[in-house]
Amino acid sequence: MTTQKTKALNQRNPSARTAVISLTRNAQHHLMFATRRRKLGIILAMLLVAFAVLFATAQINKPHWQWIAQVEPLADGRTLRAELLFSRPRPDGTFCERVVDTVVEEKSAARVAVGVQVYNECAPFMSWGRVRSSAAGHPYTVDVRLRAPLGGRLILERGSERPIPIRGESPRYTTGKPMLLPLRR
């Protein structure tokens, strides 16, 4: 309303003036209440986004496929002893890592894929950054069973398809490809 109309209205009807003032106060209160609601909504949305970012960037401790250092065929020809490298044992002699699953995929007459799934019991459930293990390199062996004797088949790591060295053999013959060694000067 313009000021001239308000003055005219006040002169004619004094109760209209109080109605306009109360209407203005109600509008201000309503706007203030809406602003509080908006502020609360914005704060809740920001908290929701912050939690989503935290959970999206967190590394959840779950079983993973462990790197296999080498395998050793046992006397029966169907059993492979896979050597894994774990962290330092706890004071009671047990390891933090626990073997959850072993997988053998006999892909063809020339290749066998072997995988060992491990869960780290000492790592926190969720972490933001790397969980450091102490002095990895302590050997741990797991036996896996083949359906058919190994023979001259190539042994690959499940998932990465990395050739796994066979204990006692030259790595050159276990990879299926000749290895190029750096020249010493």
matplotlib code that plots the C-alpha trace (Angstrom):
import matplotlib.pyplot as plt

x = [0.0, 1.1, 1.5, -1.2, -3.8, -2.7, -3.1, -6.5, -7.5, -6.3, -8.2, -11.5, -11.2, -8.7, -9.4, -8.2, -4.8, -4.5, -5.6, -2.9, -0.3, -1.4, -1.5, 2.1, 3.2, 1.6, 3.3, 6.6, 6.1, 5.1, 8.2, 10.4, 8.9, 9.4, 13.0, 13.6, 12.1, 14.2, 17.3, 16.5, 16.0, 19.2, 21.1, 19.6, 20.4, 24.0, 24.3, 22.8, 25.3, 28.2, 27.2, 26.8, 30.3, 31.8, 30.2, 31.1, 34.8, 35.1, 36.8, 34.8, 36.7, 35.5, 37.1, 39.5, 41.5, 44.9, 48.1, 49.7, 53.5, 54.0, 52.5, 53.9, 52.4, 52.2, 53.0, 49.4, 49.5, 46.0, 46.8, 48.5, 50.0, 49.6, 51.9, 50.4, 52.2, 50.4, 51.2, 53.1, 51.4, 49.7, 51.3, 49.2, 50.7, 47.5, 47.3, 44.9, 44.1, 41.7, 41.1, 37.4, 37.3, 39.5, 38.6, 40.1, 39.0, 40.3, 39.9, 41.4, 43.8, 46.6, 45.6, 44.4, 43.3, 43.7, 42.3, 42.3, 39.9, 41.1, 39.4, 41.5, 40.0, 42.3, 41.3, 38.5, 35.1, 35.3, 38.4, 39.2, 42.7, 44.9, 44.9, 48.6, 49.5, 52.7, 55.6, 53.8, 55.9, 55.1, 54.3, 51.0, 50.0, 46.7, 46.0, 43.7, 42.5, 42.4, 39.9, 42.6, 46.3, 48.3, 50.6, 52.2, 49.4, 50.1, 48.8, 47.2, 46.0, 42.2, 41.1, 44.4, 45.4, 49.0, 51.1, 52.0, 55.5, 55.9, 58.3, 61.5, 61.1, 62.6, 60.1, 60.9, 59.1, 56.1, 54.9, 54.5, 56.4, 60.2, 61.3, 63.6, 66.1, 67.8, 71.4, 73.9, 76.5]
y = [0.0, 3.5, 5.9, 8.2, 5.4, 4.2, 7.8, 8.1, 4.7, 5.6, 8.8, 7.2, 4.0, 3.8, 0.0, -0.6, 0.8, -1.9, -4.5, -3.5, -3.5, -7.0, -8.2, -6.9, -8.5, -11.8, -11.7, -11.0, -13.8, -16.1, -15.1, -15.6, -19.0, -20.0, -18.8, -20.9, -23.9, -23.2, -22.9, -26.2, -27.8, -26.4, -27.6, -31.1, -31.3, -30.3, -32.9, -35.5, -34.6, -34.7, -38.2, -39.3, -38.0, -39.7, -43.1, -42.8, -42.1, -44.7, -48.0, -50.8, -53.8, -56.8, -60.0, -59.5, -61.7, -62.1, -62.0, -65.5, -65.5, -69.0, -72.5, -75.9, -79.0, -81.8, -85.5, -86.5, -84.0, -82.7, -80.5, -77.2, -75.5, -71.8, -69.5, -66.2, -63.3, -62.1, -59.4, -60.1, -62.6, -61.4, -62.2, -65.4, -66.7, -66.2, -63.9, -61.0, -62.3, -65.2, -67.3, -67.1, -68.9, -70.7, -71.0, -73.2, -72.5, -75.1, -72.8, -75.1, -77.9, -75.4, -73.0, -73.2, -70.1, -70.1, -67.6, -67.2, -64.8, -63.3, -61.1, -58.9, -59.2, -56.5, -53.8, -51.4, -51.9, -48.5, -46.3, -43.2, -43.8, -46.8, -49.3, -50.1, -53.7, -54.4, -55.9, -58.0, -60.9, -63.7, -66.9, -68.6, -71.7, -72.9, -76.1, -76.0, -79.1, -79.5, -81.8, -83.1, -83.4, -80.3, -81.7, -78.9, -76.4, -72.7, -71.5, -68.0, -65.8, -65.5, -62.0, -60.5, -63.4, -63.0, -66.1, -67.6, -68.9, -72.6, -73.4, -74.9, -74.0, -71.1, -68.2, -68.1, -71.3, -70.6, -67.4, -68.8, -65.9, -65.3, -62.9, -60.0, -59.4, -56.0, -55.8, -55.3, -52.6]
z = [0.0, -0.6, 2.3, 1.0, 1.0, 4.4, 5.8, 4.3, 5.6, 9.1, 9.2, 8.1, 10.1, 13.0, 13.5, 9.9, 11.0, 13.6, 11.1, 8.6, 11.4, 12.6, 9.0, 8.5, 11.8, 10.8, 7.4, 9.0, 11.5, 8.7, 6.7, 9.7, 10.4, 6.7, 6.9, 9.9, 8.1, 5.1, 7.3, 8.9, 5.5, 4.2, 7.3, 7.1, 3.3, 4.1, 6.8, 4.4, 1.7, 4.2, 5.4, 1.8, 1.0, 4.1, 3.2, -0.5, 0.3, 3.0, 2.4, 3.9, 5.2, 3.2, 1.8, -1.1, -3.4, -2.0, -4.1, -4.3, -4.1, -5.4, -5.7, -5.1, -6.6, -4.1, -4.8, -5.7, -8.7, -8.0, -4.9, -5.1, -2.0, -2.5, -0.5, 0.6, 2.3, 5.4, 8.0, 11.2, 13.4, 16.6, 20.0, 20.2, 16.9, 14.8, 11.8, 11.4, 7.9, 7.6, 4.5, 3.5, 0.2, -2.4, -6.0, -8.8, -12.3, -14.8, -17.8, -20.5, -21.1, -20.9, -18.0, -14.4, -12.4, -8.6, -6.2, -2.4, -0.8, 2.6, 5.2, 7.5, 11.0, 12.6, 10.1, 11.2, 9.5, 7.8, 7.2, 5.3, 3.9, 3.9, 6.6, 7.3, 8.0, 9.9, 8.0, 5.3, 4.2, 6.6, 4.7, 5.0, 3.0, 1.7, -0.2, -3.2, -5.1, -8.9, -10.7, -13.0, -12.5, -13.1, -15.8, -17.7, -17.4, -16.7, -13.3, -13.3, -10.5, -10.5, -11.6, -12.6, -14.9, -13.5, -13.9, -10.5, -10.1, -9.3, -6.5, -7.7, -11.3, -13.2, -13.5, -17.3, -17.9, -15.6, -17.3, -20.8, -22.2, -22.2, -19.5, -20.4, -17.7, -17.3, -18.3, -15.6, -16.2]

ax = plt.figure().add_subplot(projection="3d")
ax.plot(x, y, z, "-o")
ax.set_aspect("equal")
plt.show()
